[in-house]
């Protein structure tokens, strides 16, 4: 931050009323902002009398606009515009002002030690709003619509309207973040906010506006499409769509890359199941090696066909972990006890009555009956 003051041309967000001389009635938010960063504003005199007080700032602003912003750039969002301006600003560091031997970036690095450091925490310039969530799961902010998780329908939430983003809070917890929209009556939906509703009404999934936006943004990938098609072929449209929605709910617990890896493995194996996707996603997250064999039908391996913990995967077939070789702890017992002595208890012992009766009933050799 500059050590003395910063010159301002009586910008309207800061100055509510121009008084005599350099006295001004400032807005409350501007006073909080400059107090946070600890600098003093210097307000220039209005009109031609104060034109010389701003130096070459207005000339440099016009030059920058004519060189880089004419014609106006066409962008999809404010974030993309900010990225372009940041790249242009980096290029400006190599520019030489006429009559100076050093570049703009070199001069700034020379002056940097003379400035005060910025505060450790950034100042929150957002505006707090408290709209009510509509029955369609959206809130209205400055004539634009943003989705909110379905459980907040009918409730009042706190919205932080920032320059580039819109944050939606439940208490102190952020439940939704959207890029700020610039056109009135436009909307931005997040597919995850409607999954509980679509799980009950899977028929509305294919035509949902949130799904179309997820496809356009690349969140709903080709792997999701392939899994959806395979699930519908196996279980039908309704059950297959519900299976896909259950997989999408896994994104709340596991990283997106792990879930996509789990779906990819399941599609290669050919066993379409939500539980298998969850297992393979956790295996991909943990980087756990698994065992396999040449069972061409399912991609799984029989435990009795294993040799030395299994063979590596072939042709991209998923591998299955052997519980005995990989998961169960080793048996620390020295050996099994000898049970041969107890086997005699399983044989009945002959009694005296039985022996006598048998002898009397057997005729001797050479006698008649």
C-alpha positions in Angstrom: 0.0 0.0 0.0 1.2 3.6 -0.7 2.7 5.2 2.4 1.1 8.7 2.0 -2.2 8.7 0.1 -4.0 7.6 -3.0 -5.6 10.1 -5.4 -9.2 9.7 -6.3 -11.4 11.6 -8.8 -14.5 11.6 -6.5 -15.7 8.2 -7.6 -19.4 7.7 -6.8 -19.1 4.5 -4.8 -16.9 6.3 -2.3 -18.2 9.9 -2.3 -21.8 10.6 -1.4 -21.5 14.4 -1.5 -18.8 16.9 -2.5 -18.4 19.6 0.2 -16.2 22.7 0.3 -12.5 22.3 -0.6 -11.4 18.7 -0.3 -14.0 17.7 2.3 -16.3 14.8 1.3 -19.2 12.9 2.7 -18.0 9.3 2.3 -20.2 6.1 2.0 -20.1 3.7 4.9 -18.7 0.8 2.9 -15.9 3.0 1.4 -14.9 4.1 4.9 -14.7 0.5 6.1 -12.7 -0.5 3.0 -10.0 2.2 3.3 -9.8 1.7 7.1 -9.2 -2.0 6.6 -6.2 -1.3 4.3 -5.0 1.7 6.2 -4.6 4.4 3.5 -5.7 8.0 3.2 -7.7 9.1 0.1 -6.8 12.4 -1.6 -9.8 13.8 -3.5 -9.0 15.9 -6.5 -10.7 19.2 -7.1 -13.7 18.8 -9.5 -13.6 20.3 -13.0 -10.7 21.7 -14.9 -9.1 23.1 -11.7 -8.2 19.6 -10.6 -7.3 18.2 -14.0 -3.6 18.6 -13.3 -3.7 16.8 -10.0 -4.2 13.4 -11.5 -0.9 13.4 -13.6 -1.0 11.1 -16.6 -3.4 8.6 -15.1 -6.3 9.4 -17.4 -4.0 9.4 -20.4 -2.6 6.0 -19.5 -6.1 4.7 -19.0 -7.2 5.8 -22.4 -4.1 4.3 -24.0 -4.7 1.0 -22.3 -8.3 0.9 -23.5 -7.5 1.8 -27.1 -4.7 -0.7 -27.4 -6.2 -3.7 -25.6 -10.0 -3.3 -25.4 -10.9 -1.9 -28.8 -12.9 -3.7 -30.1 -14.4 -4.9 -26.8 -13.4 -8.5 -26.1 -16.0 -11.2 -26.4 -15.9 -13.6 -23.3 -18.1 -16.2 -21.8 -17.7 -15.0 -18.2 -16.1 -12.4 -16.0 -13.5 -14.9 -14.9 -12.3 -15.3 -18.5 -12.2 -11.5 -18.9 -10.1 -11.2 -15.7 -7.7 -13.9 -17.1 -7.2 -11.9 -20.3 -6.6 -8.6 -18.3 -4.1 -10.4 -16.1 -2.2 -11.6 -19.2 -2.2 -8.1 -20.7 -1.0 -6.7 -17.4 1.9 -9.1 -17.4 2.8 -8.0 -20.9 2.7 -4.4 -19.8 5.6 -5.0 -17.4 8.0 -5.2 -20.3 6.8 -1.8 -21.8 9.1 1.2 -21.8 7.6 4.6 -21.2 9.0 7.2 -23.6 12.0 8.9 -22.1 12.7 6.2 -19.5 15.5 3.7 -19.9 13.9 1.0 -17.7 10.6 -0.9 -18.1 7.4 -0.5 -16.1 7.9 -3.8 -14.3 11.5 -2.9 -13.3 10.4 0.5 -11.9 7.7 -1.2 -9.8 10.1 -3.7 -8.3 12.4 -0.7 -7.4 9.5 1.1 -5.6 8.1 -2.1 -4.0 10.3 -2.0 -0.8 9.0 1.6 -0.1 5.3 0.4 0.1 3.5 -1.0 3.2 2.6 -4.7 3.1 -1.0 -5.7 2.6 -3.0 -7.0 5.5 -2.9 -10.8 6.1 -6.7 -11.1 5.5 -8.5 -9.8 2.4 -11.3 -7.4 2.8 -14.7 -8.9 1.9 -16.2 -6.6 -0.7 -19.3 -8.7 -1.2 -22.9 -7.5 -0.5 -25.0 -9.6 1.9 -28.5 -10.5 0.7 -31.2 -12.7 2.2 -33.5 -14.1 -0.5 -36.0 -16.9 -0.2 -35.4 -20.1 -2.2 -38.2 -20.6 -4.8 -40.0 -23.8 -5.3 -37.8 -24.5 -8.4 -34.7 -24.6 -6.1 -33.4 -21.1 -7.2 -32.8 -17.8 -5.6 -33.1 -14.4 -7.4 -30.1 -12.1 -7.1 -30.1 -8.9 -9.1 -32.6 -10.3 -11.6 -30.6 -13.4 -12.2 -31.3 -16.9 -10.9 -28.9 -19.3 -9.1 -29.7 -22.9 -7.9 -29.6 -24.0 -4.3 -29.6 -27.5 -2.8 -33.2 -28.8 -2.9 -33.4 -29.2 0.9 -33.5 -25.4 1.2 -36.6 -24.9 -0.8 -38.9 -22.4 1.0 -36.2 -21.3 3.4 -34.3 -18.0 3.6 -30.6 -18.2 2.9 -27.8 -15.7 3.1 -26.2 -14.7 -0.2 -22.8 -13.0 -0.6 -22.8 -11.1 -3.9 -19.2 -10.6 -5.0 -17.7 -9.1 -8.1 -17.1 -12.4 -9.9 -19.0 -15.0 -7.8 -22.2 -15.6 -5.8 -21.8 -17.5 -2.6 -24.8 -19.0 -0.8 -24.6 -19.8 2.9 -26.4 -22.0 5.4 -25.3 -20.3 8.6 -21.5 -20.1 8.1 -21.2 -23.0 5.7 -21.0 -22.3 2.0 -23.6 -24.6 0.3 -23.3 -23.2 -3.3 -20.9 -21.2 -5.4 -21.8 -19.8 -8.8 -20.1 -17.5 -11.3 -21.8 -14.2 -11.3 -24.1 -13.7 -14.3 -24.1 -10.4 -16.3 -27.3 -10.7 -18.3 -30.7 -10.2 -16.7 -33.1 -13.2 -16.4 -30.4 -15.8 -17.0 -29.8 -18.7 -14.7 -27.0 -21.0 -13.6 -27.9 -24.4 -12.2 -25.7 -27.1 -10.6 -26.8 -30.7 -11.3 -25.9 -31.9 -7.8 -28.5 -29.6 -6.2 -31.4 -31.5 -7.8 -30.2 -35.2 -7.4 -32.5 -36.0 -4.5 -35.5 -34.8 -6.5 -34.4 -36.6 -9.7 -33.8 -39.8 -7.8 -37.5 -39.9 -7.0 -38.5 -38.7 -10.5 -35.9 -40.2 -12.8 -38.0 -39.5 -15.9 -37.3 -35.8 -15.6 -33.5 -36.3 -15.6 -33.0 -36.4 -19.4 -34.7 -33.1 -20.0 -33.4 -31.3 -16.9 -31.9 -27.8 -17.5 -29.2 -28.6 -14.9 -28.1 -31.6 -17.0 -27.8 -29.5 -20.1 -25.7 -27.0 -18.3 -23.5 -29.7 -16.8 -22.9 -31.1 -20.3 -22.0 -27.6 -21.6 -19.6 -27.1 -18.8 -18.0 -30.5 -19.2 -19.0 -31.7 -15.7 -21.1 -34.5 -17.1 -18.5 -36.3 -19.1 -18.6 -38.9 -21.9 -17.9 -41.5 -19.2 -21.1 -40.6 -17.4 -22.9 -40.8 -20.7 -21.5 -44.3 -21.4 -22.4 -45.5 -17.9 -25.9 -44.2 -18.3 -26.4 -46.0 -21.6 -25.1 -49.2 -20.2 -27.2 -48.9 -17.1 -30.4 -48.3 -19.1 -29.6 -51.3 -21.4 -29.2 -53.5 -18.4 -32.0 -52.4 -16.1 -34.3 -50.2 -18.2 -34.7 -46.5 -18.4 -36.1 -45.8 -14.9 -33.8 -48.1 -12.9 -30.8 -47.3 -15.1 -31.3 -43.6 -14.6 -31.6 -44.1 -10.9 -28.4 -46.1 -10.9 -26.6 -43.2 -12.7 -28.0 -40.7 -10.1 -26.7 -42.8 -7.3 -23.3 -42.7 -9.0 -23.5 -38.9 -9.3 -24.2 -38.8 -5.5 -20.8 -40.4 -5.0 -19.2 -37.2 -6.1 -20.2 -35.7 -2.8 -17.9 -38.2 -0.9 -15.2 -38.9 -3.4 -13.1 -36.8 -5.9 -14.5 -36.5 -9.4 -11.4 -38.2 -10.9 -11.8 -41.2 -8.7 -15.5 -41.7 -9.5 -14.8 -41.4 -13.3 -12.0 -43.9 -12.9 -14.4 -46.3 -11.1 -17.0 -45.9 -13.9 -14.3 -46.5 -16.5 -13.2 -49.8 -14.8 -16.7 -51.0 -14.4 -17.5 -50.3 -18.0 -14.5 -52.3 -19.1 -15.4 -55.2 -16.9 -19.0 -55.1 -18.1 -20.6 -55.5 -14.6 -22.8 -52.4 -14.2 -23.3 -51.7 -10.5 -23.3 -48.7 -8.3 -21.5 -50.6 -5.5 -18.8 -51.7 -7.9 -18.3 -48.1 -9.0 -17.9 -47.1 -5.3 -15.4 -49.9 -4.7 -13.3 -49.1 -7.8 -13.4 -45.4 -7.1 -12.0 -46.0 -3.6 -9.4 -48.3 -5.0 -8.4 -45.7 -7.6 -8.2 -43.1 -4.8 -6.0 -45.3 -2.7 -3.9 -46.6 -5.6 -4.4 -50.1 -4.3 -3.1 -52.8 -6.7 -5.4 -55.7 -7.3 -5.2 -59.2 -8.7 -6.7 -60.6 -11.9 -6.9 -63.7 -14.1 -8.2 -64.7 -17.5 -11.9 -65.0 -16.8 -13.2 -63.6 -20.0 -16.9 -63.5 -19.1 -16.8 -61.2 -16.0 -13.3 -60.0 -15.7 -13.1 -61.4 -12.2 -10.9 -64.3 -11.1 -11.7 -67.5 -9.1 -9.9 -67.8 -5.8 -8.8 -71.4 -6.6 -7.3 -70.4 -9.9 -4.8 -67.9 -8.3 -1.1 -68.5 -8.4 1.2 -66.4 -6.2 -1.3 -63.7 -5.6 -2.6 -63.4 -9.1 -1.3 -62.2 -12.5 -1.2 -58.7 -13.8 -4.3 -57.3 -15.7 -4.5 -58.1 -19.4 -6.2 -56.0 -22.1 -7.3 -53.4 -19.6 -9.5 -55.9 -17.6 -10.1 -54.8 -14.0 -8.3 -56.7 -11.3 -10.0 -58.1 -8.1 -8.3 -58.1 -4.8 -7.8 -61.5 -3.1 -9.0 -61.3 0.4 -6.7 -64.0 1.7 -3.6 -62.7 0.1 -4.2 -58.9 0.4 -6.7 -58.1 3.0 -6.7 -60.7 5.8 -3.8 -60.6 8.4 -1.4 -63.6 8.5 -2.2 -66.5 10.8 0.3 -66.4 13.7 -0.7 -69.7 15.2 2.2 -72.3 15.2 0.0 -75.1 13.8 -3.2 -77.0 14.2 -3.6 -79.4 17.2 -3.5 -83.2 16.7 -7.1 -84.5 16.6 -6.4 -88.2 16.0 -7.0 -89.1 19.7 -10.4 -87.6 19.6 -11.4 -89.6 16.5 -11.8 -92.7 18.7 -14.6 -91.1 20.5 -16.6 -91.2 17.3 -16.6 -95.0 17.2 -19.0 -96.9 19.5 -17.4 -99.4 22.0 -18.9 -103.0 22.0 -20.8 -104.0 25.2 -20.8 -107.4 27.1 -24.5 -108.2 26.4 -24.0 -107.7 22.7 -21.0 -110.0 22.6 -22.7 -112.8 24.5 -25.8 -112.7 22.3 -23.8 -112.8 19.2 -21.8 -115.9 20.3 -24.9 -117.8 21.3 -26.6 -117.1 18.1 -23.7 -118.4 15.9 -23.8 -122.2 15.2 -20.6 -124.2 15.6 -19.0 -125.9 12.7 -20.1 -129.5 12.2 -23.4 -129.4 14.2 -26.9 -129.4 12.9 -29.3 -126.7 13.4 
